[in-house]
Amino acid sequence: MDAIILQFLNGLDKGSAYALIALGLTLIFGTLGVVNFAHGALFMIGAFCAVTLQRLLSLSHQIVDETQKDFLGNPLKVDVPYVHDWFGPAAGQTIIEWSVPLAILFAIPVMALVGVIMERGLIKHFYKRPHADQILVTFGLAIVLQEIIKAFYGANPIPTPAPPAFTGSFDFGAFIGLDPNTIIYPYWRLIYFAFAMSVIAAVFAFLQFTTFGMVVRAGMADRETVGMLGINIDKRFTVMFAIAACVAGLAGVMYTPINSPNYHMGMDFLVLSFVVVVVGGMGSLPGAVLAGFLLGVLESFASLGVVIDLIPGINQIIIYLVAIVILLTRPRGLMGRKGVMEE
Amino acid sequence: MSKSDLTRRRVLKAGAAGLATPTIFTGAVWAGSHTGFMNAPQGDTVTLGFNVPQTGPYADEGADELRAYELAVEHLNGGGDGGMIPTFSSKTLEGNGILGKKVEYVTGDTQTKSDAARASAKSMIEKDGAIMITGGSSSGVAVAVQALCQEAGIIFMAGLTHSNDTTGKDRKANGFRHFFNSYMSGAALAPVLAANYGKDRKAYHLTADYNWGYTTEEAVVQATEAMGWETVNAVKTPLTQTDFSSYIAPVLQTDADVLVLNHYGGNMINSLTSAVQFGLREKTANGKDFEIVVPLYSRLMARGAGANVKGIFGSTNWHWSLPDAGSQAFTKSFGTKYGFPPSQAAHTVYCQTLLYADAVNRAGSFNPCAVAEALEDFEFDGLGNGKTLYRGADHQCFKDVLVVRGKENPTSEFDLLEIVEVTPVSQVTYAPDHPQMGGAEATLGSCNPGA
């Protein structure tokens, strides 16, 4: 029972990342009709926003400590962050340690800008091109972006820890009335799940309860008619691309304490997220979220020891097996709409 | 790949020259002979091929290897401060290149992929005329390139490759490894683990699902079980895995009190991070503190794992803080040129380049079979790690191994590991036909000069 609950929590956690990335993918596909293989790169750029802010906050000047030696036997040069000088060592260190949550504020304008540049600079030229062309150009863009990040930050993962207040583990077992220390779960992973739910709710609320969202939903259903009503739907779709980039970027920012970011992390999520979108139903936002959590939980349960003992390697293929079964029984996915990608 | 495909033109060229050369060589006969073998150097230069990952997940290791190779070439040609040449026990290197020929080099990108590594090695051999290939930051790549060099008739001086197989079941007559291996890690680590954590322990292994992972798991399991530990479970994890939470969670459901992470690179960083996040380091099991072990440490990887490595035991081939004259000379030379201390990958490839050059000088020939003969059972000192033997039976270097621990209070981003014990070579030596090394069936085969 403990193992099942633990893997369920793991599944929700993985599902959070899948759902956030798949949500952005679906937003772009639903509004612009573009299959964006560079979406994983947006997740990665978001993560590197956290790395960048951490480095900016850690910008230092050096003082020479005559009492210590460096590796060459010279007096040790100690880095002193400027924020220590400005706010005092304790407060300055706290600011550096909170760089990941602070990076949320940093990432929103950066990702919006990246999204607008990407859409206006490249992707708009491929709106009327076949999906194969879109896939090729966005996949190429993803490779370019990850190579740029590697050139600046190197190939090895960069530690980006959570604030010390959230680095420990939570006794989830005791919380739900089981024996203490039976289900221990990291605080930050619980925060990630809560954050993902908040972002998903905010996106749905934005689309459901604002005039802007209403126009976008109308555009998703019938772009030509909305255009004939005199509404500049292209401008709104550009904003939606920026919002999708922000969603992916924020998912990346908050993911950094879970796994140290590296230039390849976007590609690691991209394929699975596309499977999530297809299983959820192309163009269906609720479908993307539902499929994200469903496949995340299934993948985690497939990693249970008894399951692996029974069917070795099942955890590696479960998502694709489920995708095949769902597409055979429901060709449009769980919540797909008629007519999407069927022309 | 067929030998004729790879070497046809050069084989014809070199073979024609070689007709006048005896087929049975001795050390004396090698001297002065620059024909009858693959890519025999012409003119006053000789070209070495540095095959390292310049892209892909191990690009940082590759970059550090390339720095060390460039430093070695500079020193061989008489530039810089000479690095470890003055401390090297063999005194044939005089700063005038190799056999009086100025050393030049070409580089290839392995991408940490076997096929890409073979393609770049093949290109350096065929197009650039490289007389020796060296490098790599992966055992899969090392085994693949070593086999190619064997076919081509080129010496392969392996870089960072830790799997037993490189000089075990996949050993080749043309291949040589300075770096230590999985068996040595297990043999060095187990006594330290028993001394620090006791002999009554239950270990759970997570193992990268490829060649290196298997041999490391086998080595650590056998060495720790010989000390009295019990292995509760050993689970393979895909090389592409990034989130290890699904693999860490089941550990909590067993009665294991030690987690061994047979992971390297990004795998190690991510699995260790997950293990720490799930509170394993604060956990107690069987009345003892839960412990984590990382059999193969790298400073570059430790930097990625950050504070999570503190207090965790592992093994390493070399560390810049070693006090011997050779290590200090290399650290000073490298640190002065590049501004930071060298990694173990940089150290091993620098040593391999010097060892190759010295072997050529001692043999008096670039002929691969002469070089191999000079390297076999060669004993040397002054390159760090103490007295070292390049064993002839399997072309593996035998030297002291370091057991290290993540430092509690590092003074810089380079000062992450502290040396706990220098395990003497006698403790990590094994028979050439050891079962972990392929048993009695494992053989070097015959040296191939390529012509």
Boltz contact constraints between the chains, C-beta under 6 A:
constraints:
  - contact:
      token1: [A, 3]
      token2: [B, 253]
      max_distance: 6.0
  - contact:
      token1: [A, 6]
      token2: [B, 249]
      max_distance: 6.0
  - contact:
      token1: [A, 10]
      token2: [B, 245]
      max_distance: 6.0
  - contact:
      token1: [A, 10]
      token2: [B, 246]
      max_distance: 6.0
  - contact:
      token1: [A, 10]
      token2: [B, 249]
      max_distance: 6.0
  - contact:
      token1: [A, 71]
      token2: [B, 335]
      max_distance: 6.0
  - contact:
      token1: [A, 71]
      token2: [B, 341]
      max_distance: 6.0
  - contact:
      token1: [A, 72]
      token2: [B, 335]
      max_distance: 6.0
  - contact:
      token1: [A, 154]
      token2: [B, 60]
      max_distance: 6.0
  - contact:
      token1: [A, 155]
      token2: [B, 57]
      max_distance: 6.0
  - contact:
      token1: [A, 155]
      token2: [B, 59]
      max_distance: 6.0
  - contact:
      token1: [A, 155]
      token2: [B, 60]
      max_distance: 6.0
  - contact:
      token1: [A, 156]
      token2: [B, 60]
      max_distance: 6.0
  - contact:
      token1: [A, 156]
      token2: [B, 300]
      max_distance: 6.0
  - contact:
      token1: [A, 156]
      token2: [B, 304]
      max_distance: 6.0
  - contact:
      token1: [A, 157]
      token2: [B, 266]
      max_distance: 6.0
  - contact:
      token1: [A, 157]
      token2: [B, 269]
      max_distance: 6.0
  - contact:
      token1: [A, 157]
      token2: [B, 304]
      max_distance: 6.0
  - contact:
      token1: [A, 159]
      token2: [B, 306]
      max_distance: 6.0
  - contact:
      token1: [A, 169]
      token2: [B, 279]
      max_distance: 6.0
  - contact:
      token1: [A, 184]
      token2: [B, 279]
      max_distance: 6.0
  - contact:
      token1: [A, 186]
      token2: [B, 277]
      max_distance: 6.0
  - contact:
      token1: [A, 259]
      token2: [B, 242]
      max_distance: 6.0
  - contact:
      token1: [A, 259]
      token2: [B, 270]
      max_distance: 6.0
  - contact:
      token1: [A, 260]
      token2: [B, 269]
      max_distance: 6.0
  - contact:
      token1: [A, 260]
      token2: [B, 304]
      max_distance: 6.0
  - contact:
      token1: [A, 268]
      token2: [B, 242]
      max_distance: 6.0
  - contact:
      token1: [A, 300]
      token2: [B, 246]
      max_distance: 6.0
  - contact:
      token1: [A, 303]
      token2: [B, 246]
      max_distance: 6.0
  - contact:
      token1: [A, 305]
      token2: [B, 250]
      max_distance: 6.0
  - contact:
      token1: [A, 316]
      token2: [B, 238]
      max_distance: 6.0
